[in-house]
């Protein structure tokens, strides 16, 4: 999270957008560290790398943060609409809200993973932006 903030520090992002991106990156990295092996069994093992890459693009002007691990693509979930009452009643699983949060913090989320890797791309447009999930 801090490394990404340092890499993009010269872009002049407003502090609120930078903090939103940092939170989304932290959540994506945490998910990768927890689930990043086939079958979802990473459990923070140091020998199971999580790769983070920052990409700047000009058209549209955006920063994309890629977070990748060695998990299987079917473990990345669609966002769950949080329902606190259902959660407290045990009718909704307490897990899975992180991806919902990520989606709300950045302008676009892409999940182009394959059979041997999770890959989540967090896109923040440098001139505003609208939320989109693909």
Backbone torsions as a table, in degrees:
resi	resn	phi	psi	omega
1	UNK	NA	-50.2	-179.7
2	UNK	-69.4	-35.2	178.0
3	UNK	-62.8	-44.5	178.1
4	UNK	-61.2	-45.2	178.8
5	UNK	-59.4	-40.5	179.3
6	UNK	-66.0	-43.3	-178.7
7	UNK	-61.3	-39.2	-175.8
8	UNK	-99.5	10.2	-174.9
9	UNK	-58.6	-29.0	-177.5
10	UNK	-82.1	-0.3	-178.1
11	UNK	-80.9	-13.8	178.1
12	UNK	72.2	30.8	177.2
13	UNK	-64.5	141.3	171.5
14	UNK	-58.2	146.5	-174.3
15	UNK	-58.8	-34.2	-179.9
16	UNK	-66.7	-40.6	178.5
17	UNK	-68.7	-38.3	177.5
18	UNK	-63.3	-43.5	179.5
19	UNK	-65.1	-36.9	177.3
20	UNK	-64.2	-43.8	178.7
21	UNK	-64.2	-43.0	179.2
22	UNK	-59.3	-42.6	179.6
23	UNK	-64.7	-42.6	178.9
24	UNK	-63.6	-42.8	178.6
25	UNK	-63.0	-43.9	180.0
26	UNK	-61.4	-42.4	179.7
27	UNK	-66.4	-43.3	179.0
28	UNK	-63.9	-42.6	179.3
29	UNK	-66.5	-40.8	177.8
30	UNK	-61.6	-43.9	177.1
31	UNK	-60.4	-43.1	179.7
32	UNK	-63.6	-41.5	179.9
33	UNK	-67.4	-31.8	-178.5
34	UNK	-81.7	-37.4	-169.6
35	UNK	-117.4	5.1	-166.3
36	UNK	-78.1	35.5	170.9
37	UNK	-128.5	154.7	174.5
38	UNK	-50.5	129.4	-176.9
39	UNK	88.2	-2.0	175.0
40	UNK	79.9	22.6	-173.7
41	UNK	-104.5	36.6	-177.7
42	UNK	-64.0	-55.0	177.2
43	UNK	50.3	45.9	170.6
44	UNK	65.1	30.7	179.1
45	UNK	-76.8	126.8	-177.0
46	UNK	-61.3	-28.7	-178.5
47	UNK	-79.8	0.6	179.3
48	UNK	-110.6	95.8	-172.2
49	UNK	-70.0	149.3	168.6
50	UNK	-117.8	125.9	-177.4
51	UNK	-104.1	134.9	177.4
52	UNK	-123.1	129.6	-179.5
53	UNK	-133.5	141.3	178.0
54	UNK	-112.2	130.9	-178.8
55	UNK	-127.2	128.5	174.0
56	UNK	-101.3	137.6	176.6
57	UNK	-127.1	154.4	-178.1
58	UNK	-96.4	-32.2	-175.9
59	UNK	-134.7	99.6	-2.3
60	UNK	-76.3	158.8	-179.7
61	UNK	-70.2	112.4	-173.5
62	UNK	-154.5	160.3	168.7
63	UNK	-115.2	132.0	177.7
64	UNK	-117.5	129.5	174.8
65	UNK	-109.7	121.5	177.4
66	UNK	-101.5	132.2	174.6
67	UNK	-122.0	120.1	-175.4
68	UNK	-128.3	146.0	174.6
69	UNK	-141.2	-172.8	-174.9
70	UNK	-97.9	15.6	-178.4
71	UNK	-76.0	174.9	179.5
72	UNK	-91.3	144.1	-170.8
73	UNK	-62.0	-23.9	-176.7
74	UNK	-76.5	-1.6	178.9
75	UNK	-87.3	-17.1	176.4
76	UNK	-78.3	123.3	-171.8
77	UNK	-96.6	155.3	169.8
78	UNK	-69.2	151.6	179.1
79	UNK	-56.6	138.9	176.6
80	UNK	-99.1	129.2	175.9
81	UNK	-73.6	110.0	-177.5
82	UNK	-61.4	137.1	176.2
83	UNK	-135.2	97.5	-174.3
84	UNK	-59.8	-41.1	179.8
85	UNK	-62.9	-44.1	179.2
86	UNK	-65.7	-37.5	178.6
87	UNK	-64.0	-46.5	-179.6
88	UNK	-66.2	-29.6	179.0
89	UNK	-83.0	-3.1	-179.5
90	UNK	81.4	8.7	-178.6
91	UNK	-88.5	-9.9	177.6
92	UNK	-131.8	136.6	-179.9
93	UNK	-63.2	143.8	179.5
94	UNK	-74.3	-9.3	-178.2
95	UNK	-99.7	163.8	175.0
96	UNK	95.8	-2.3	179.8
97	UNK	-80.0	-19.2	-178.2
98	UNK	-60.8	-41.4	-180.0
99	UNK	-66.7	-37.0	175.0
100	UNK	-59.6	-44.8	179.0
101	UNK	-61.5	-47.9	179.6
102	UNK	-54.8	-46.7	-178.3
103	UNK	-58.7	-34.3	-177.6
104	UNK	-82.3	-16.2	-174.9
105	UNK	-92.9	-21.0	-178.9
106	UNK	-120.3	172.4	-176.2
107	UNK	-80.4	-30.0	-178.5
108	UNK	-152.6	142.9	175.9
109	UNK	-124.4	129.7	174.3
110	UNK	-122.5	146.0	179.3
111	UNK	-130.1	76.7	-177.7
112	UNK	-92.2	38.0	-178.9
113	UNK	-64.3	167.8	176.2
114	UNK	-126.5	-167.5	-174.1
115	UNK	-68.3	-14.8	-177.6
116	UNK	-121.7	-1.1	-178.6
117	UNK	-144.3	140.8	163.5
118	UNK	-84.7	142.1	170.5
119	UNK	-143.6	124.6	174.8
120	UNK	-122.8	132.6	179.2
121	UNK	-113.4	125.4	179.5
122	UNK	-106.9	118.6	-175.5
123	UNK	-111.4	131.5	176.0
124	UNK	-125.5	115.3	178.4
125	UNK	-74.4	138.5	-175.1
126	UNK	-84.5	-10.2	173.2
127	UNK	-120.3	67.7	-179.1
128	UNK	79.3	-139.9	179.2
129	UNK	135.2	161.0	177.8
130	UNK	-123.8	146.0	179.9
131	UNK	-68.3	136.9	179.0
132	UNK	-150.4	142.6	176.7
133	UNK	-123.4	125.6	175.0
134	UNK	-133.2	NA	NA
